[in-house]
């Protein structure tokens, strides 16, 4: 009888669901990439059985003209992939690079950011009610949501030394104030995510940002007085490892902005052996989106493959 009761209990125990999501970033940059995106990648995303899409930034090339109308067209395309279930964390091509002299029609990068926030987050996608979606005050691009037993977080971290360099059409002092405010907001948002993860006893955490925070490592940290030849990501690397160590369960950090497409299973080093890093597809490397399945095995908690081809990320060197 005891064995029968145990068997019935096991049969009735809920099976923990495993979220599946798609990551798209750094695409399209050229006419050829635009063709591949529209005719191959985009239809595959629309038809994919996935819970949601994360766009990791750079929806266009670095020399693309930035305009309200152009950003609206990008929004309409992106948000129609999975209506109400697409999350964008912006890239430098989406606003900080809009003032470059090489651009055909340079505009203030903070004007571009204002357009972006208006168009993409007023209103923002709602997700599903059970996801308990939250967005950070004044930084609506920073989102947090729960799917099954996994927590997902976006952080607004950029290239161009995280927005410190190449400020051509805005007051540099104002730009630095905005960078520092964004850094502070990101720090608070990630710490709050850890609190939420503990409160909900989640089994996996995924953090997505645009910038490759492994870049410029070894340089002195950036400051108000030092904005070039410096490392703007030192504090982010430390916090990610500290949060992962305290979380103690599988955690994946996803970024783009650089090549190569690769997976680092030792990114947390000895501090946080549970922390992985994925440098995603796009750029001029693998022109595709990625499908990520979250599993229940500690040894392989994240299964990652190209969406339209049977390609898995090689290990980062």
C-alpha positions as CSV (number, residue, x, y, z in Angstrom):
1,X,0.0,0.0,0.0
2,X,2.8,2.4,0.9
3,X,4.4,1.9,-2.5
4,X,1.0,2.4,-4.2
5,X,0.5,5.7,-2.4
6,X,4.0,6.8,-3.3
7,X,3.4,5.9,-7.0
8,X,0.1,7.8,-7.0
9,X,1.8,10.8,-5.4
10,X,4.6,10.9,-8.0
11,X,2.1,10.6,-10.8
12,X,0.1,13.5,-9.5
13,X,3.2,15.7,-8.8
14,X,3.3,18.7,-11.1
15,X,5.9,18.5,-13.9
16,X,8.0,21.7,-14.0
17,X,7.7,23.3,-17.4
18,X,10.8,24.4,-19.3
19,X,10.6,27.8,-21.1
20,X,11.7,28.1,-24.7
21,X,12.6,31.5,-26.1
22,X,14.3,33.2,-29.1
23,X,17.2,35.7,-29.1
24,X,17.6,38.1,-32.0
25,X,20.3,40.8,-32.1
26,X,22.8,42.7,-34.3
27,X,20.7,42.1,-37.4
28,X,20.2,43.2,-40.1
29,X,23.3,45.4,-41.0
30,X,23.4,45.0,-44.8
31,X,21.1,44.5,-47.7
32,X,22.1,40.9,-47.8
33,X,21.4,40.4,-44.1
34,X,18.0,42.2,-44.6
35,X,17.1,39.7,-47.3
36,X,18.1,36.7,-45.0
37,X,16.2,38.2,-42.1
38,X,13.0,39.0,-44.0
39,X,12.8,35.7,-46.0
40,X,14.3,33.1,-43.7
41,X,14.8,34.2,-40.1
42,X,11.7,36.3,-39.6
43,X,9.2,33.6,-40.8
44,X,11.0,31.1,-38.7
45,X,10.6,33.2,-35.6
46,X,6.9,33.8,-36.3
47,X,6.2,30.1,-36.7
48,X,8.4,28.9,-33.8
49,X,6.7,27.5,-30.8
50,X,8.5,29.8,-28.3
51,X,7.3,31.6,-25.2
52,X,8.8,35.0,-26.2
53,X,11.5,36.8,-28.1
54,X,14.3,38.9,-26.6
55,X,16.0,41.4,-29.0
56,X,19.4,42.2,-27.7
57,X,19.8,45.5,-29.5
58,X,21.2,46.8,-32.8
59,X,18.1,46.5,-34.9
60,X,19.9,48.3,-37.7
61,X,23.4,49.1,-38.9
62,X,25.6,51.7,-37.4
63,X,25.2,54.1,-40.3
64,X,21.5,53.7,-40.7
65,X,19.6,57.0,-40.6
66,X,17.8,57.4,-37.2
67,X,14.4,58.9,-37.3
68,X,11.0,58.7,-35.5
69,X,9.5,57.1,-38.6
70,X,12.4,54.7,-39.0
71,X,12.2,53.6,-35.4
72,X,8.4,53.2,-35.7
73,X,8.9,50.8,-38.6
74,X,11.5,48.8,-36.7
75,X,9.1,48.6,-33.7
76,X,6.1,47.5,-35.9
77,X,8.3,44.7,-37.4
78,X,9.8,43.6,-34.2
79,X,6.6,43.6,-32.0
80,X,4.6,41.7,-34.6
81,X,7.0,38.7,-34.3
82,X,5.2,37.5,-31.1
83,X,2.6,40.2,-30.2
84,X,2.9,41.3,-26.6
85,X,5.8,38.9,-26.1
86,X,8.9,40.7,-27.4
87,X,11.4,42.4,-25.2
88,X,13.9,44.9,-26.5
89,X,17.1,46.0,-24.7
90,X,18.6,48.7,-27.0
91,X,21.9,48.6,-28.7
92,X,24.3,51.5,-29.6
93,X,23.2,51.4,-33.2
94,X,19.6,52.1,-32.0
95,X,20.5,55.5,-30.4
96,X,24.0,56.3,-29.2
97,X,25.4,56.1,-32.8
98,X,22.7,58.2,-34.3
99,X,24.9,61.4,-34.0
100,X,27.9,60.1,-35.9
101,X,29.3,62.4,-38.6
102,X,29.4,59.3,-40.9
103,X,25.6,59.1,-40.6
104,X,23.7,60.6,-43.6
105,X,21.5,62.6,-41.2
106,X,23.0,62.8,-37.7
107,X,20.6,63.5,-34.9
108,X,21.1,64.0,-31.1
109,X,21.5,60.6,-29.5
110,X,19.3,61.6,-26.6
111,X,16.7,62.7,-29.0
112,X,16.9,59.3,-30.6
113,X,16.7,57.7,-27.1
114,X,13.5,59.7,-26.4
115,X,12.0,58.5,-29.6
116,X,12.9,54.9,-28.8
117,X,11.4,55.0,-25.4
118,X,8.3,56.7,-26.6
119,X,7.8,54.2,-29.5
120,X,8.8,50.9,-27.9
121,X,7.7,51.4,-24.3
122,X,4.6,53.8,-24.4
123,X,3.0,51.3,-24.2
124,X,5.4,48.4,-23.8
125,X,4.5,44.7,-24.5
126,X,2.5,43.3,-21.6
127,X,3.6,39.6,-21.7
128,X,1.1,37.2,-20.1
129,X,-0.6,38.0,-16.8
130,X,1.1,35.1,-15.0
131,X,4.6,36.4,-15.9
132,X,4.3,39.2,-13.4
133,X,6.1,41.5,-15.8
134,X,7.7,44.6,-14.2
135,X,9.6,47.5,-15.7
136,X,11.9,49.9,-13.9
137,X,10.7,53.5,-13.3
138,X,12.3,55.9,-15.8
139,X,14.1,53.0,-17.5
140,X,11.3,51.0,-19.1
141,X,13.7,49.1,-21.3
142,X,14.8,47.3,-18.1
143,X,12.2,44.5,-17.7
144,X,11.8,41.5,-15.5
145,X,9.4,38.6,-15.9
146,X,8.8,35.0,-14.7
147,X,8.0,32.1,-17.0
148,X,7.4,28.9,-15.2
149,X,10.3,28.5,-12.8
150,X,12.7,30.9,-14.6
151,X,13.4,34.6,-14.2
152,X,14.3,36.8,-17.1
153,X,16.0,40.2,-16.8
154,X,17.0,42.9,-19.3
155,X,19.7,45.6,-18.6
156,X,20.4,48.7,-20.7
157,X,24.2,48.3,-21.3
158,X,25.8,49.7,-24.5
159,X,28.9,49.7,-26.6
160,X,30.8,53.0,-27.3
161,X,32.2,52.7,-23.8
162,X,28.6,52.4,-22.5
163,X,27.7,55.7,-24.1
164,X,30.7,57.7,-22.8
165,X,32.4,58.2,-26.2
166,X,31.5,59.8,-29.5
167,X,29.0,62.3,-28.0
168,X,28.8,64.7,-30.9
169,X,25.5,66.6,-30.7
170,X,24.7,66.6,-26.9
171,X,26.4,68.3,-24.0
172,X,29.1,65.8,-22.8
173,X,28.4,66.6,-19.1
174,X,24.8,65.8,-19.6
175,X,25.6,62.6,-21.4
176,X,27.9,61.5,-18.5
177,X,25.2,62.2,-16.0
178,X,22.9,60.0,-18.0
179,X,25.4,57.2,-18.2
180,X,25.9,57.3,-14.4
181,X,22.2,57.3,-13.9
182,X,21.8,54.3,-16.2
183,X,24.7,52.4,-14.4
184,X,23.0,53.0,-11.1
185,X,19.6,51.9,-12.4
186,X,21.1,48.7,-13.9
187,X,22.8,47.9,-10.6
188,X,19.6,48.3,-8.6
189,X,17.6,46.4,-11.2
190,X,19.9,43.3,-11.1
191,X,20.0,43.3,-7.3
192,X,16.2,43.5,-7.2
193,X,16.1,40.6,-9.6
194,X,18.1,38.5,-7.2
195,X,15.6,39.3,-4.5
196,X,12.7,38.3,-6.7
197,X,14.5,35.1,-7.7
198,X,14.9,34.1,-4.1
199,X,11.3,35.0,-3.2
200,X,9.9,32.8,-6.0
201,X,12.5,30.0,-5.6
202,X,13.3,30.1,-9.3
203,X,15.5,27.4,-10.8
204,X,17.1,29.4,-13.6
205,X,18.0,33.1,-14.3
206,X,18.7,34.7,-17.6
207,X,20.1,38.3,-17.9
208,X,20.3,39.9,-21.3
209,X,22.1,43.1,-22.3
210,X,23.6,44.5,-25.5
211,X,27.2,45.2,-24.7
212,X,30.0,42.7,-24.6
213,X,31.2,43.5,-21.1
214,X,34.3,41.4,-21.6
215,X,35.7,44.2,-23.8
216,X,38.2,46.7,-22.4
217,X,39.0,44.4,-19.5
218,X,42.4,45.3,-18.0
219,X,41.9,49.1,-18.6
220,X,41.4,51.4,-15.6
221,X,37.7,51.8,-14.7
222,X,35.9,54.7,-16.3
223,X,35.0,57.7,-14.2
224,X,33.7,61.3,-14.6
225,X,37.2,62.5,-15.4
226,X,38.3,59.4,-17.5
227,X,35.9,58.6,-20.3
228,X,38.2,57.1,-22.9
229,X,40.8,54.3,-22.8
230,X,39.0,52.9,-19.8
231,X,36.8,50.0,-18.7
232,X,33.1,50.8,-18.2
233,X,32.1,47.3,-17.5
234,X,34.2,46.3,-14.5
235,X,31.4,46.8,-12.0
236,X,29.0,44.9,-14.2
237,X,31.3,41.9,-14.4
238,X,31.7,41.8,-10.6
239,X,28.0,42.2,-9.9
240,X,27.0,39.5,-12.3
241,X,29.4,37.0,-10.6
242,X,28.3,38.1,-7.1
243,X,24.6,37.8,-8.0
244,X,25.2,34.4,-9.6
245,X,27.2,33.1,-6.6
246,X,24.4,34.2,-4.2
247,X,21.7,32.8,-6.6
248,X,23.5,29.4,-6.7
249,X,21.5,28.0,-9.6
250,X,22.1,28.0,-13.3
251,X,22.4,31.6,-14.7
252,X,23.0,32.7,-18.2
253,X,24.2,36.2,-19.3
254,X,23.4,36.9,-23.0
255,X,25.0,39.8,-24.9
256,X,25.9,40.8,-28.5
257,X,27.8,43.7,-30.1
258,X,30.9,41.7,-30.9
259,X,32.1,38.5,-32.6
260,X,32.4,35.6,-32.2
261,X,29.3,33.6,-31.7
262,X,30.3,31.4,-28.7
263,X,29.4,30.1,-25.3
264,X,31.5,30.5,-22.2
265,X,30.6,27.9,-19.6
266,X,33.3,29.2,-17.2
267,X,32.4,32.8,-17.2
268,X,31.8,32.9,-13.5
269,X,35.2,31.4,-12.9
270,X,35.6,30.1,-9.3
271,X,33.4,32.8,-7.9
272,X,30.3,31.5,-9.6
273,X,30.6,28.2,-11.4
274,X,26.9,28.3,-12.3
275,X,27.3,31.5,-14.5
276,X,27.5,31.0,-18.3
277,X,28.0,33.7,-21.0
278,X,26.6,33.6,-24.5
279,X,27.9,35.9,-27.2
280,X,24.9,35.7,-29.6
281,X,24.4,35.4,-33.3
282,X,24.3,38.4,-35.7
283,X,27.0,41.0,-36.5
284,X,28.8,39.6,-39.5
285,X,29.0,36.1,-38.1
286,X,26.1,33.7,-37.9
287,X,23.1,35.5,-39.5
288,X,20.3,33.9,-37.6
289,X,18.3,34.0,-34.5
290,X,18.9,31.6,-31.6
291,X,16.5,29.2,-29.9
292,X,17.2,28.6,-26.2
293,X,15.5,25.8,-24.2
294,X,15.8,25.8,-20.5
295,X,16.2,22.3,-19.0
296,X,16.3,20.8,-15.5
297,X,19.9,19.4,-15.7
298,X,22.6,21.3,-13.9
299,X,25.2,20.0,-16.3
300,X,23.4,21.4,-19.4
301,X,20.7,23.8,-18.1
302,X,20.6,25.8,-21.3
303,X,20.3,24.2,-24.8
304,X,21.2,26.8,-27.5
305,X,21.0,26.4,-31.2
306,X,20.5,28.5,-34.3
307,X,16.9,28.8,-35.2
308,X,17.1,27.9,-38.9
309,X,20.2,25.7,-38.9
310,X,21.5,22.9,-36.8
311,X,24.3,25.0,-35.3
312,X,25.3,25.2,-31.6
313,X,27.6,27.8,-30.3
314,X,31.2,26.7,-30.0
315,X,33.0,27.3,-26.7
316,X,34.5,30.7,-26.4
317,X,38.3,30.8,-26.5
